[in-house]
Amino acid sequence: MKVTAARPEPSEELSGIGVVGLGYWGPNLLRTLHELRCSRRIVACDVDAQALMRVERLHRDVEVSARFDDLLEDPEIEAVVIATPASTHFTIAKQALTAGKAVLVEKPLATSFADGAELVRIARERKSVLMVGHIFEYSRPIAKVADIVRSGELGEIVHINFVRASLGLLHHDVNVVWDLATHDVSIAMRLMGGMPTAVGCQGQSHCRCGVEDVAMLTLRFPTNVIVFIYVSWLGALKTRRATIVGSKKTLLFDDVAVHDNIRLYDRVVAPNPLDGDYGKFRRSERQKEIAPARLQESRPLDMECRHFVDCVLTGSTPRTDGLSALRAVSVLEAANLSLQQRGAMVPIRPADV
Ligand SMILES: NC(=O)c1ccc[n+]([C@@H]2O[C@H](COP(=O)([O-])OP(=O)(O)OC[C@H]3O[C@@H](n4cnc5c(N)ncnc54)[C@H](O)[C@@H]3O)[C@@H](O)[C@H]2O)c1
């Protein structure tokens, strides 16, 4: 049964869009695109027949196919959204770009710098849209955090640390660094306004041999700022936290906080109230909370998908284009090299293509 609700003007919608990969994340992209009513046709694709059946049950007006080639050969499919495992991104995105489709590929863009750079080159040569699902670039609270940092309210940035942990959702093909640290690396680069110069990374695999499920990254930025990123698939609780320490104030961002997700602390140096010899020599740095705030998230996936469709319709460059995502790949590749070298600092190459 076809949906008959009012649709936007023809110029505001695509003739067709494909969504490839309908495991955990793909159905969210599919649902969002469906709700946005941004395409006359939506074709969902997965090699898993059960995944296709689930889609058919949920969205009766979405076409399904087990063959990606069907999408590539279909002239009405202008754009393809890829939510397959990270290790397949390069091959599938390359096929789509080569077939003349615009591409939104989930993070990470690719699992090596060479592959990511090839995708960027192909998109550039064909003047095709290549966008990467760095979803936090479309998050209102993160935009607010970036505004506060840019305003200078925190003073000079001294240090940032990120914690991103949850239990479950282990991947077979890539480690927790490629999976989770991608988000924080891109947020860190946004806040710092550029790329780090070197990265060190230590990690360990507990569940699947050779696939690290817990890791700690150390990023060095040109201004000598040090950034720590702790990522784990073994966390007891879902944690998404960033602490940005400035010379004047500290900002705490807690993406899963029920009440205030952005808190600012004034740093006050005061005598330690402890008695005794030790207390006399110790001074404590108390932190006074000054501005708790809850900034409503406005469904960043809506913003991301809408932005992609707009870029395809207008031919403009996405905010999270291939080149910006290649910078994150460059950092992640160096982090994985460091993992093999037991945490040695590895220089990061600039993402020139
Ligand atoms: N932006 C985010 O916050 C976010 C969150 C979760 C996952 N992701 C990303 O989404 C992607 C998918 O992750 P997931 O957790 O959904 O993985 P998943 O393993 O649950 O699902 C992947 C799906 O792709 C299908 N698939 C594999 N190869 C295919 C092919 N050649 N053609 C068609 N279908 C194919 C599989 O059958 C499976 O259904 C990953 O890149 C991941 O990094 C992003």
The ligand as a Gaussian input file, in Angstrom:
#p B3LYP/6-31G(d) Opt

LIG

0 1
 N       26.331000       6.931000      13.952000
 C       26.157000       6.113000      14.964000
 O       25.921000       6.542000      16.094000
 C       26.241000       4.635000      14.733000
 C       25.737000       3.756000      15.686000
 C       25.838000       2.391000      15.427000
 C       26.443000       1.945000      14.263000
 N       26.941000       2.838000      13.364000
 C       27.607000       2.375000      12.128000
 O       26.652000       1.705000      11.311000
 C       27.280000       0.651000      10.598000
 C       26.530000      -0.641000      10.837000
 O       26.626000      -0.960000      12.201000
 P       25.581000      -1.999000      12.851000
 O       25.883000      -2.002000      14.296000
 O       24.222000      -1.680000      12.369000
 O       26.083000      -3.358000      12.182000
 P       25.252000      -4.712000      12.036000
 O       26.256000      -5.789000      11.892000
 O       24.217000      -4.804000      13.093000
 O       24.461000      -4.541000      10.647000
 C       25.103000      -4.570000       9.402000
 C       24.118000      -5.082000       8.360000
 O       24.738000      -4.987000       7.066000
 C       24.382000      -6.144000       6.319000
 N       25.383000      -6.321000       5.248000
 C       26.682000      -6.684000       5.381000
 N       27.286000      -6.700000       4.171000
 C       26.338000      -6.341000       3.269000
 C       26.360000      -6.171000       1.849000
 N       27.466000      -6.373000       1.137000
 N       25.209000      -5.798000       1.232000
 C       24.068000      -5.599000       1.930000
 N       24.000000      -5.748000       3.287000
 C       25.124000      -6.109000       3.943000
 C       24.361000      -7.266000       7.336000
 O       23.602000      -8.373000       6.876000
 C       23.725000      -6.565000       8.543000
 O       22.317000      -6.680000       8.534000
 C       28.726000       0.616000      11.077000
 O       29.512000       1.308000      10.163000
 C       28.711000       1.373000      12.390000
 O       29.929000       2.028000      12.640000
 C       26.823000       4.161000      13.567000

